[in-house]
Amino acid sequence: MAEPDPKDSLDAATRATRSLQGLSTELTARVPQLLEAMRSVGAGLELHSTLDRICQTAAELAHARYAAIGVVDELGEGLSDFVTYGVPQEVAEEIGRRPDGHRGLLGALIHDPGPVRLADLSTDPRSAGFPPGHPRMRSFLGVPIRVQGEIFGNLYLTEKHGGAEFSDYDLHMVRVLATEAGIAIGNARLYEAARQREHWIDGSVAVTTALLSGGDADEALSVVAEQARRLADAAAGIVLLPAEGGGLEIVAVSSDDPSSSLGVIIPGRSAVVVKLLAGEAVFIDDSASDGRMVTRLADRFGPSMLLPLQSGGRVLGALATPRSRGARPFTEAERTLAAQFASQAALALMMAEAQRDRERLAVYEDRDRIARDLHDLVIQRLFATGMMLESAQRRSVVPEVRTGVGRAVDELDVTIQEIRTAIFALQQEPAEAPSGLRTRVLREINMAAVPLGFKPSHRFLGPVDSLVGELTGKNLVAALREALSNAFRHAEASLIDVVVDATVTLPDGRAAVRLSVADDGVGIPEGGRRSGLRNLARRAESLGGSSRIEPGIGEDGGGTTVVWEAPL
């Protein structure tokens, strides 16, 4: 929208004021009051406060008890906002829903904008009456408000003081004020649009920073959901990625109840999914009643934006920002800004994916190097040492020495077997691992054995593979990886015990799975970083579970035990 020319604004006000010339001295005497009202109307830039100020100023200028501005929606078929003055808050709450402009006198003025002055609005054939609890209103004055030549809305005044009718003088004064109001609203809308763009840009920067920071991928997707919810003023922010069996899976949620949405898969047969995967945005007026919304989650929401996360012709997933039922619909400006935000988030996702691929390649190369060194150097030296000990054992004539050397040779054989197991784990591609939770846990333990220098002990309680669902299992493995990583980097532990228990019952009676990772290390220092622990807690809470820290398995409770649990 182009910024209004101050000269044009002044000319418009001048033309309107000239219309007062030749009128009575009574009207001329009120010109100073009108000029002060015009100055007051243009005193601010925030849109809603500007509308409030216009209502109050118009009521005072025309000596009306009540004033209101009905903002016409983008389609020109109803009201998107209704700002009032003079109606007490408790009365407004008793009336309930505000006018939508689809019927009655207010609806007629939307389709036929022009000045209207009535002695008793209840006798007008266009009137639809008042809802219960509505204050008495008889005299009525309405004028349209235009912004840059287009209808913005209508200014309504009712109940002139003393029970009189609104006069021609009142009509002329309010029309001049409406002209100035249009200029003030135009400036406020420009300011509001600029501020809104600034907020969306700041949100895009926050998302890009989070995705490229090298942190946890799930946490970065949560940032996308949180920023989208905040910027769109929505009830929820939802990130969906393609599911293995088709459709889109909800992988990150920012809402008052995220656990009920995480892991839900929208099937590929859905018309919405088809459009999103084709790179098309979908805008819905009411999710609860739209037949295209096929999941139970839609019943909670009203207007929704569903945007493809698309970059370079590739659709990575989708972003949804639904509002509560009965909330205002998304404007064209909000739709445009949200689409730009989704494109920026998709680009950042692709860059983060490329960065993780490079990091993963570097890790694989490093693992291959470690595996080669273990095989070519360490095992060969251990094997040679074992040969030397066996030779010394045969030459020794002391029985105790022969027995001791034999035990040392046996220990070397066990060590060589453990190193070969570690080499196999290092060389194994992720796709080669079976999908069972028990196998994935063992794989994480074997991978952690190399940097730790020892293999953590482990136990499984209950039918882990059959009881723990895919979403909970994925988060449990990620929590295990985080806990083992913390133990390696910070704990200086020499003993770690991992327990996965699928027979747990939570205090509220729900069946659950519990992961315990206990060590005999130095514990958590005062003032130490807590980002890893926060990640563990966030994963558990998103599933309706929890995470906590308990004493370790060292002497006198030394070390740390990380307890992570989630309902089955």
Secondary structure, DSSP 8 states (H G I E B T S, - for coil): -----HHHHHHHHHHHHHTTTTS-HHHHHTHHHHHHHHHHHTT---HHHHHHHHHHHHHHHHTEEEEEEEEE-TTSSSEEEEEEES--HHHHHHH-S---SSSHHHHHHHHS-S-EEES-GGGSTT-----TT------EEEEEEEETTEEEEEEEEEEEGGG----HHHHHHHHHHHHHHHHHHHHHHHHHHHHHHHHHHHHHHHHHHHHHTT--HHHHHHHHHHHHHHHTT-S-EEEEEE-TTSSEEEEEEESS-GGGTTT-EE-TTSHHHHHHHTT--EEES-TTT-TT--SGGGGGEEEEEEEEEEETTEEEEEEEEEEETT-----HHHHHHHHHHHHHHHHHHHHHHHHHHHHHHHHHHHHHHHHHHIIIIIIHHHHHHHHHHHHHHHH---HHHHHHHHHHHHHHHHHHHHHHHHHHHHH--GGGS-S-HHHHHHHHHHHHHHHHSS--EEEEES-HHHHS-HHHHHHHHHHHHHHHHHIIIII--S-EEEEEEEEEE-TTS-EEEEEEEEE-S----TT---HHHHHHHHHHHHTT-EEEEEE-SSGGG-SEEEEEEEE-
